[in-house]
Amino acid sequence: MATKICKSCRSEIHAQASICPHCRSKQPRSPSLALGLIILFVGIAFVAGTDKSIEKLTPQQNEVAASQQTEAAQQSQTTEKERPQQQAKEEKKEPPPPPPTPAIGEKISSEYFQYIKKQRHWECQEAIVRRAEYGIRAPGLIYGTSYNADVYLRFSRMSVMVDGDGNMNLAGDEAEAQNGAGTWVGVKYFCTINVNTLEVRDVALLRGRFID
């Protein structure tokens, strides 16, 4: 049985007693019942308000909401279908056209120099490496030193104009070649290219450095 203490005589009495059987003093009502009633009324009011708010949506409004959801789904599907097509278009982009080819006796532009290097760098490099009888080395592409078949030659110079045979030269001197005695010496290297056919005509490997 639940009990409580009388506020006047401090005797133990029944929890629901409104009058103490010992001192006949009135007892305050337990707040638990009133609190429970308040919580109950608040809950009923909340549910009723929620039901009313749901009931406010008319059939027309429900139809509009469903239509908006359908349109959003269709747009998402369309985007997914268009994405591969867009990627294919980007992959099909053609490279920019090459710069104008200089004529005989015409000055070579820096744009054409960069274009020729990109087109014939590796072919020139392989031909120069074959000319190095005992070995060749140069600074690595990223770090360290590269040797022989793995060497990376930098072409930092070019001829000023196209010669009478329609050729131009790529050149550089950031390398060393080994002589018969096993000594590494500085060298400068050349690659002659025809500007019309882009054919590598000749290469040369000479001892020494360029003097600016």
C-alpha positions in Angstrom: 0.0 0.0 0.0 1.3 3.4 -0.9 1.7 5.8 2.1 2.7 9.4 2.8 3.6 11.4 5.9 1.1 13.8 7.5 2.2 17.4 7.2 1.0 18.2 10.7 1.7 15.2 13.0 4.2 13.4 10.9 2.3 10.1 11.1 2.3 7.6 8.3 -1.0 7.6 6.5 -2.5 6.3 3.2 -1.3 8.1 0.1 -4.8 9.0 -1.0 -6.1 10.1 2.5 -7.4 13.7 2.4 -7.7 13.9 6.3 -5.1 12.5 8.8 -6.9 9.8 10.9 -4.6 10.7 13.8 -4.7 14.5 14.0 -7.7 15.1 11.7 -5.8 17.8 9.7 -6.5 18.2 6.0 -3.9 16.8 3.7 -2.9 18.5 0.4 -3.9 16.6 -2.8 -1.1 14.6 -4.4 0.3 16.5 -7.4 0.7 13.3 -9.4 -2.9 13.0 -10.4 -3.2 16.7 -11.4 0.0 16.4 -13.4 -1.2 13.3 -15.1 -4.4 15.0 -16.1 -2.5 18.0 -17.5 -0.2 15.7 -19.6 -3.2 13.8 -20.8 -5.0 16.9 -22.0 -1.9 18.3 -23.7 -1.4 15.0 -25.5 -5.0 15.0 -26.7 -4.8 18.6 -27.9 -1.5 17.8 -29.8 -3.0 14.8 -31.6 -6.1 16.8 -32.5 -4.0 19.6 -33.9 -1.9 17.2 -35.9 -5.0 15.6 -37.4 -6.4 18.9 -38.3 -3.2 20.0 -40.0 -3.2 16.8 -42.1 -6.8 17.2 -43.0 -6.0 20.7 -44.4 -4.3 19.1 -47.5 -6.9 19.0 -50.2 -7.0 16.3 -52.9 -5.8 19.0 -55.4 -2.8 19.8 -53.1 -1.9 16.1 -52.8 -2.0 15.8 -56.6 0.3 18.8 -57.0 2.8 17.4 -54.5 2.8 14.0 -56.3 3.3 15.8 -59.6 6.3 17.7 -58.3 7.9 14.5 -57.0 7.4 12.8 -60.4 9.0 15.8 -62.2 12.0 15.7 -59.9 12.5 12.0 -60.5 12.3 12.5 -64.3 14.9 15.3 -64.2 17.3 13.1 -62.2 16.9 10.3 -64.8 17.5 12.8 -67.6 20.7 14.1 -66.0 22.0 10.5 -65.6 21.3 9.8 -69.3 23.0 13.0 -70.4 26.1 12.6 -68.4 27.7 9.8 -70.6 26.9 11.9 -73.7 28.6 14.9 -72.2 31.6 12.9 -71.2 31.8 11.5 -74.8 31.7 15.0 -76.2 34.5 16.1 -73.9 36.6 13.1 -75.0 36.0 13.9 -78.7 37.4 17.4 -78.4 40.1 17.8 -81.0 43.5 19.1 -80.1 44.3 22.6 -81.0 45.7 23.1 -84.5 49.5 23.3 -84.9 51.1 26.7 -85.2 51.9 28.0 -88.8 54.9 26.2 -90.4 57.7 28.7 -91.0 59.0 29.0 -94.6 62.6 28.9 -95.8 64.5 31.9 -94.4 61.6 32.7 -92.0 62.1 33.2 -88.3 60.9 30.3 -86.1 58.4 31.2 -83.4 58.6 30.0 -79.8 55.1 28.4 -80.4 56.5 26.3 -83.3 59.6 25.4 -81.2 57.4 24.0 -78.5 55.3 22.2 -81.0 58.3 20.5 -82.7 59.8 19.5 -79.3 56.6 17.8 -78.4 56.4 16.0 -81.7 60.0 14.8 -82.1 61.6 15.0 -78.7 61.9 11.2 -78.1 63.0 10.4 -81.6 65.8 13.0 -81.4 66.8 11.7 -78.0 67.1 8.1 -79.1 69.2 9.0 -82.1 71.6 11.1 -79.9 71.9 8.3 -77.3 73.0 6.0 -80.1 75.8 8.5 -81.0 77.2 8.3 -77.4 79.7 5.4 -77.9 80.6 4.9 -74.2 77.6 6.3 -72.4 75.6 9.5 -71.7 74.0 10.9 -68.6 71.8 13.9 -67.7 69.7 15.2 -64.8 66.6 13.1 -64.3 63.2 14.2 -65.3 62.2 14.7 -61.7 65.3 14.0 -59.6 68.7 12.2 -59.6 70.6 11.4 -62.8 69.4 9.4 -65.8 71.7 7.3 -67.9 71.9 5.9 -71.5 68.6 4.4 -72.6 66.8 6.0 -69.7 68.5 9.4 -70.1 66.3 12.5 -70.4 67.8 15.2 -72.7 66.4 18.7 -72.5 66.2 20.7 -75.7 66.4 24.3 -74.6 67.7 26.0 -77.8 66.6 26.2 -81.4 67.9 27.7 -84.7 66.8 31.3 -85.4 65.3 30.6 -88.8 64.6 27.8 -91.3 67.7 27.0 -93.5 67.7 26.7 -97.2 66.8 23.0 -97.0 63.7 23.6 -95.0 65.4 22.4 -91.8 65.6 23.7 -88.2 67.7 22.5 -85.2 66.9 21.6 -81.7 69.8 21.8 -79.3 70.8 21.5 -75.6 73.9 21.0 -73.4 72.6 19.6 -70.1 74.4 16.3 -70.5 77.7 14.6 -70.1 79.2 11.8 -72.3 81.9 9.3 -71.3 85.1 9.1 -73.4 87.3 6.1 -74.0 89.2 6.7 -70.8 86.0 6.6 -68.7 85.9 10.3 -68.0 82.6 12.2 -68.1 82.8 15.4 -70.1 80.2 18.1 -70.9 78.6 17.8 -74.3 76.1 19.7 -76.5 73.7 17.9 -78.7 71.8 18.8 -81.9 68.8 17.4 -83.8 68.0 18.5 -87.3 64.3 18.3 -88.3 62.6 19.2 -91.6 59.7 21.6 -90.8 57.5 20.4 -93.6 57.7 16.6 -93.1 58.8 16.6 -89.4 61.4 14.1 -90.4 64.6 13.8 -88.2 67.4 14.4 -90.7 70.5 14.2 -88.5 71.8 14.4 -85.0 75.2 15.5 -83.6 77.0 15.1 -80.2 79.9 17.5 -79.6 82.2 18.1 -76.7 81.7 21.4 -74.9 79.0 23.8 -73.7 77.1 26.7 -75.3 78.4 30.2 -74.5 75.5 32.6 -74.0 
